[in-house]
Amino acid sequence: MSLARGRVPLTAGLSAVVVATLLVGCGSPEKGSADVAGPSKASAPASEIPVDVADPAHAVEPPGEFGGAQYGDDLLLVSNKSIPDDVLKQITGVKVRGKVGVAAYEQLSVGQFSVENKLFNIAAVDPAGYRRFTGQKSAEFQEQWDRIAGGEVAVAQRLQKELPVDGKGYLAVGKQSIHLGAYSPGGVGTVDAVVNEKWGEELGLPEDNAILINTGITSPQAVRKVIEKKFGVKTFSITALDIVAQAGIDLDTFQNVIPVGAFSDAVGVFRYRPIGGGRIAPDASWVRSHIVTEQVPILGSVTCNKFMMPQLKAALGEVQRSGLGDKIHPGEYAGCYYPRFIAGSTSLSNHSFGLALDLNVPGNQRGTVGQMDRQVVAIFKRWGFAWGGDWAFTDPMHFELARIVNPG
């Protein structure tokens, strides 16, 4: 199909099958690979990037029309840092009982960002290579990949109501705002949002810290066992995506959280294992280095992330000095650090990192305007906290760290 260049307005191009805003473009044919089907990394000359893309500063060469093989998304390996070439070679050369274990692979950069107290996975990819692993409907959705190449973000269609965009169609990702280009009709199991590699650099994602693997006719579980035996179970988080598709979670692996945003230093690299019942077990060394119990004004003893403590003390101290101490009820404080998934989901909240707290719970239930004193809210905002009462689905008891503020 011949595609003309040009922007389609945000409100145009909607269909009952795929809800999306689209950039239509054309580019060079997809580049192949020999032996193991791995990533194709090509930096485009500026002359090959269309001048009418949404975000020229973050645009890459458009991938061209789809062609070639498609692969299943069997395993996703994620490290907390870039994977060295020699390690990549060992992983992609894995054999199971003498047979090839990795039929195809793609390198990508993976991290997480927080929106309204929920963590989402974002991947920076080469559109031409990554699309081969996303299922037929998604792989052939040409406009999606042109939009990603043009500097926009694609979000999984299942999250259309969960990831809010502003009035101009931008999604907040950490400190950045990225224009929403498409809602994807398919994709890789645990990936919620996709951008190109230039945006990956801007967001500070570790370059090529993840490998997406298709195991062909070999069992994904058998391949995972060989990799874990060779490198240790804590070197990578290795998620079996078929298990995620069926059960929503893979209980048999450690997971890495590599945050994007203002408080990435307060989280660092967070490793945890799901342990059932909605609970998680964070790496003990992370807990020792990040979680502390201290005395704060009004509330008394609290257990939170040590990086948030100075701002929390400053905010509560100002509330107290302003004569508003009685507006916060210590007996209705519901905690700060509790390592578990959000109820009814497999998503982490900022409580898992000790970076959020719930105040005056009985009168500030989810979905209500709440009774939180607005002067108290304003003080917390000045000290770098976001308030759940501002969200699309309100949570007025909830305050979470949004930016680092030095009390001085």
Secondary structure, DSSP 8 states (H G I E B T S, - for coil): -----EE--TTSS--SS--B--EE---S-----SSSB--------GGGS-TT-S-GGG------S--S------EEEE-SS---HHHHHHHHT-EETTEES-SEEEEEEEEEEEETTEEEEEEEE-HHHHGGGS-HHHHT-HHHHHHHHTT-EEEEGGGTTTS---TTSEEEETTEEEEEEEEES---TT--EEEEHHHHHHHT--TT-EEEEE-TTS-HHHHHHHHHHHH-TTTSEEEEHHHHHHHS--TTS-EEE-B-STTHHHH-SEEEEEEETTEEEE-HHHHHHHEEEEEETTTEEEEEETTTHHHHHHHHHHHHHTT-GGGS-GGG---S---BB-TTSS-B-GGGGT-EEE-SGGG--TTS-----HHHHHHHHHTTEEEGGGSSS--TTEEEE-S-----
